[in-house]
């Protein structure tokens, strides 16, 4: 079969090549790959800045944003041939740490977890792949055109869960949310915010292309002004930060209303220095009982929340998030950014 592979740590090693067909182990599903989403992590791996090949190998099959159709299911697995499925990315560490032992492997404490298409396990960027039935999530059949959005939706489902858990420290009834960044994570975070009945605002610097209309068609408000001005005007109860841009992160830390919650989902590049008034930031957070929480990855519960969120969403709106589809044989083209890209998908 054909698969999209890379040699982690080596730039320009992306290659579609022939690899052996997988053989499902006991309890695994054999899945026909339909689509693979491309995100910033995939770009980092392709650029040689991230990623780990499986032990004893020098190449890794990419693809942690997965969608496929079950070809063969083990008896008693709860799945059947023809089911539309996505695979969970992370696996708990073998020790395991306390969090992994309780099914919260997205919160692994010792870093010995593995991740499909990222860290020591092949991904799903291939014509066939296998997945343990305990790490597969079924999607409704009508979601086939957009089911590849499951993994990023699970990330924002976790982020919103974290916000709500933190908010339950005390009475919490948020009304306004600000999402910084209108990439796939930001737009999906806005979607889940509107599904919660919140007044949602989205901040991005892009004025053209599909993003402004996507935000407006959610019933949300799109902003392109200075971040500090937008934050002061909106005075959000919740901020979901989805860019990792240092200036936006700092503005978000003290930008909420009293008892606000900031959830950081964007990963900032290292080495960029800014001067900050740490005392002022500390004062605002303490005196307003604010909270800042980081959130990454997702566990099985969040994938199921994501499946529910996608079912509730407008299918046409979700289809508009996928702005470019590239065939597997031309997969390297998916890594050449274009101005109007939102979500780029590789058809398998």
C-alpha positions in Angstrom: 0.0 0.0 0.0 1.0 3.7 -0.3 1.7 5.9 2.7 2.9 9.3 3.5 6.2 9.0 5.4 8.9 11.2 6.8 12.3 10.8 8.4 11.9 12.7 11.7 14.7 15.2 12.3 15.5 15.5 8.7 14.1 18.4 6.6 12.7 17.7 3.2 12.3 14.0 3.8 8.6 13.8 3.1 7.8 11.0 0.7 4.9 8.9 -0.5 6.2 5.4 -0.6 5.2 1.7 -0.7 5.0 0.1 2.7 3.7 -3.3 3.8 0.0 -3.8 4.3 -0.9 -3.8 8.0 -2.0 -7.0 9.8 -4.5 -6.3 12.6 -3.7 -7.8 16.0 -6.3 -9.3 18.3 -8.9 -6.7 19.1 -7.8 -4.3 16.3 -9.9 -3.0 13.5 -8.6 -3.0 9.9 -9.5 0.4 8.4 -9.5 1.7 4.9 -8.0 5.2 5.1 -10.2 8.0 3.7 -8.6 11.2 4.7 -5.8 12.7 6.7 -5.8 16.3 8.0 -2.6 18.4 7.9 -1.9 20.7 10.9 1.0 22.7 12.4 2.5 19.6 14.1 2.7 17.8 10.7 4.5 20.8 9.3 7.0 20.8 12.2 7.7 17.1 11.6 8.1 17.6 7.9 10.5 20.5 8.6 12.6 18.2 10.7 11.9 20.0 14.0 9.8 17.4 15.8 8.7 13.8 15.8 10.0 10.3 16.6 10.1 7.2 14.4 8.9 3.9 15.8 11.7 2.0 17.6 14.2 0.4 15.2 13.0 2.4 12.3 14.1 5.6 10.6 10.8 6.6 9.0 7.4 7.5 10.4 4.0 7.3 8.7 2.4 10.7 9.2 -1.3 11.3 10.0 -2.8 11.9 13.5 -5.9 13.6 12.1 -7.6 10.4 10.8 -10.7 9.2 9.1 -11.4 5.8 7.7 -14.0 3.0 7.1 -13.8 -0.3 8.9 -12.9 -3.1 6.5 -12.7 -5.9 9.1 -13.7 -5.9 12.8 -13.1 -8.5 15.5 -16.1 -10.2 17.0 -17.3 -8.4 20.1 -15.4 -5.2 19.3 -18.6 -3.2 19.0 -17.7 -2.2 15.4 -18.7 -3.6 12.1 -17.5 -3.4 8.5 -18.6 -0.2 6.9 -18.4 1.9 10.1 -16.9 5.4 9.8 -14.2 5.8 12.4 -11.5 8.1 13.6 -8.5 7.0 15.7 -7.4 8.5 19.0 -3.9 9.9 18.7 -2.3 9.3 22.1 -1.6 6.0 24.0 -0.9 5.9 27.7 2.6 5.2 28.9 3.5 1.6 29.8 4.4 2.3 33.4 1.7 3.9 33.7 1.6 7.3 35.6 -1.4 7.9 37.7 -3.2 10.0 35.1 -2.7 7.4 32.4 -3.8 4.6 34.7 -7.1 6.5 35.1 -7.7 7.0 31.4 -6.5 10.6 31.4 -3.6 9.9 29.1 -3.8 13.4 27.6 -2.5 14.5 31.1 0.5 12.1 31.2 2.9 13.1 34.0 6.1 11.3 33.0 6.1 11.9 29.2 6.4 8.3 28.2 3.2 8.3 26.2 3.2 7.6 22.5 1.3 9.3 19.7 0.2 8.0 16.3 1.9 9.9 13.5 4.0 11.9 15.9 5.8 9.9 18.5 7.0 6.3 18.0 3.8 4.9 16.4 2.9 5.1 12.7 0.0 7.4 11.9 -3.0 6.9 9.6 -1.7 8.6 6.5 -1.9 5.4 4.5 -4.4 3.5 2.4 -4.9 0.9 5.2 -4.3 1.2 8.9 -5.1 -0.6 12.1 -6.5 0.7 15.4 -7.4 -1.0 18.7 -11.1 -1.0 19.1 -10.7 0.8 22.5 -9.1 3.7 20.6 -11.5 4.1 17.8 -14.5 6.4 17.8 -17.5 5.9 15.5 -18.9 8.8 13.5 -22.4 9.2 12.0 -22.3 8.2 8.3 -23.4 11.6 7.0 -20.2 13.1 8.5 -17.9 11.3 6.0 -17.1 14.6 4.1 -16.0 16.3 7.4 -15.1 13.5 9.8 -11.4 14.2 9.4 -12.1 17.2 11.7 -12.6 14.9 14.6 -9.1 15.2 16.1 -8.9 19.1 16.1 -12.5 19.1 17.4 -11.5 16.8 20.3 -8.7 19.3 21.2 -11.2 22.2 21.6 -13.7 19.9 23.3 -11.1 19.3 25.9 -10.2 23.0 26.1 -13.9 23.9 26.8 -14.1 21.1 29.3 -11.1 22.5 31.1 -12.6 26.0 31.1 -15.8 24.7 32.6 -14.0 22.6 35.3 -12.0 25.6 36.4 -15.1 27.8 36.4 -16.8 25.4 38.8 -14.5 26.6 41.6 -17.3 29.0 42.2 -20.5 30.2 40.6 -19.8 30.4 36.9 -22.2 31.7 34.2 -20.1 33.0 31.3 -21.7 35.2 28.7 -19.0 36.3 26.3 -16.1 34.4 24.9 -13.1 35.6 22.8 -11.2 33.2 20.6 -7.8 34.5 19.4 -6.9 33.0 16.0 -9.2 31.8 13.2 -7.3 28.7 12.1 -9.0 25.3 12.4 -8.6 25.2 16.2 -9.9 28.7 16.6 -12.9 28.3 14.3 -13.8 25.0 16.0 -13.4 26.6 19.4 -15.8 29.3 18.2 -18.2 26.7 17.0 -18.3 24.9 20.4 -18.7 28.3 22.1 -21.8 29.1 20.0 -23.1 25.6 20.8 -22.9 26.6 24.4 -25.1 29.6 23.8 -22.3 32.2 24.4 -21.7 35.5 22.6 -18.6 34.6 20.7 -15.9 36.9 19.3 -13.0 35.9 17.1 -9.8 37.9 16.7 -7.5 37.4 13.7 -5.4 39.6 11.5 -6.8 38.3 8.1 -9.3 40.6 6.4 -9.8 38.6 3.2 -10.5 35.0 2.3 -13.0 32.6 3.9 -12.3 33.2 7.6 -14.4 36.4 8.2 -17.5 34.8 6.6 -17.0 31.5 8.5 -17.1 33.4 11.8 -20.1 35.6 10.8 -22.0 32.5 9.7 -21.6 31.0 13.1 -23.4 34.1 14.5 -20.1 35.2 16.0 -18.3 38.6 15.6 -15.0 38.8 13.7 -12.4 41.4 14.7 -9.1 42.4 13.1 -8.2 45.4 15.3 -5.5 45.7 17.9 -5.7 42.8 20.4 -5.8 45.1 23.4 -8.5 47.2 22.0 -10.7 44.2 21.1 -10.2 42.6 24.5 -11.1 45.8 26.3 -14.2 46.3 24.2 -15.4 42.7 24.5 -14.4 42.1 28.2 -14.8 38.4 27.8 -15.5 35.9 30.6 -13.5 33.2 28.7 -10.6 33.5 26.3 -9.5 30.5 24.2 -6.0 31.4 22.9 -5.3 29.5 19.7 -2.3 31.2 18.1 0.7 30.9 20.5 1.7 34.4 19.5 3.5 36.0 22.5 1.7 39.4 22.3 -1.7 37.8 22.1 -0.9 35.4 25.0 0.2 38.3 27.2 -2.8 40.4 26.3 -5.1 37.4 27.1 -3.7 36.8 30.6 -5.2 40.0 32.0 -7.9 40.6 29.4 -10.9 38.8 30.9 -13.6 40.1 33.1 -13.3 39.3 36.9 -13.2 35.6 37.6 -12.3 35.0 34.0 -10.7 31.9 32.5 -8.0 31.9 29.9 -7.3 28.6 28.1 -4.0 28.5 26.2 -4.0 26.0 23.3 -1.5 27.5 20.9 2.2 26.5 21.2 4.6 29.4 21.2 7.9 29.3 19.4 10.9 29.5 21.7 13.5 32.2 21.7 11.3 35.3 21.1 11.6 37.8 23.9 9.2 40.4 25.0 9.3 42.9 27.9 6.4 42.5 30.3 5.2 44.1 33.5 5.0 40.9 35.5 3.8 42.7 38.6 0.8 44.1 36.8 -0.1 40.7 35.3 0.2 39.1 38.7 -1.9 41.8 40.4 -4.7 41.5 37.8 -4.9 37.7 38.0 -4.8 37.6 41.8 -7.2 40.5 42.6 -9.8 39.3 40.0 -9.6 35.5 40.9 -8.7 34.8 37.3 -7.3 31.5 36.1 -5.0 30.5 33.3 -4.8 26.9 32.1 -2.9 25.2 29.3 -4.5 22.4 27.3 -3.2 20.0 24.7 -4.2 16.7 23.2 -7.4 14.8 24.1 -8.5 11.5 25.5 -11.3 9.2 24.5 -14.0 11.2 26.4 -13.1 14.3 24.4 -13.3 12.4 21.1 -16.8 11.4 21.9 -17.7 15.0 22.8 -16.2 16.0 19.5 -18.4 13.5 17.6 -21.5 14.9 19.4 -20.4 18.5 18.5 -19.9 17.6 14.8 -23.4 16.0 14.6 -24.9 19.2 16.0 -23.0 21.5 13.6 -24.1 22.7 10.2 -22.6 20.2 7.7 -22.2 22.9 5.0 -20.3 25.1 7.4 -18.0 22.3 8.4 -17.3 21.5 4.7 -16.3 25.1 4.2 -13.5 24.7 6.8 -11.8 22.2 4.5 -10.5 24.6 1.9 -8.2 22.3 0.0 -8.1 18.5 -0.7 -4.9 17.0 -2.1 -4.6 13.4 -3.4 -2.2 11.1 -1.6 0.2 10.9 -4.6 0.6 14.7 -4.4 0.7 14.9 -0.6 3.8 17.1 -0.5 1.6 19.8 -2.1 -0.5 19.9 1.0 2.5 21.2 2.9 2.9 24.2 0.7 0.8 26.9 2.4 -1.5 28.9 0.3 -3.1 32.3 1.3 -6.7 31.1 1.7 -5.9 27.8 3.4 -7.9 27.0 6.5 -7.8 23.2 6.8 -5.9 21.2 4.2 -6.8 17.5 3.8 -5.1 14.6 2.0 -7.4 12.2 0.3 -6.2 8.7 0.9 
